[in-house]
Amino acid sequence: MTLHTVIAERQIEVHTVAGYLAGAAGAERAVELVHTACAARGYDPQSLSVAQAMDVFEEIASQPGLVGIAARFARSRMILDQTGRR
């Protein structure tokens, strides 16, 4: 499966997306960050595509400090996981 196909078609759970940030932000804060970023981008957090999750991480990555840095790494880990390369 190509990266383009994964990004365009595959759905991902909001708790899965938040899980990529939980180590740095804590589980509850990670869910809050994801929901806030979804609202900012106009996405339904209960129906996210991988492409939308990438946008969510970009939104979170714009924050200063550890959370922003963690979001950049989380985006990369998610891509690797979703394409079976990790």
C-alpha angles and dihedrals in degrees: 000000000000124000090244092055093047093049095046101043115020121094123214130199118245090233090054090053091047090047090067088062099037095091092059102031105024125252099275095043091047092055089047091050092050093048091048092049091047090053091049091052095041095245129144104237090209092060110040126158118209088252090055091047088054089054090048090055090049089053092050092043089063089070117096124246133016096339092057092047092047090052091055091053092042091056091053093047091049092052091050092048094046093050095044094244097121 
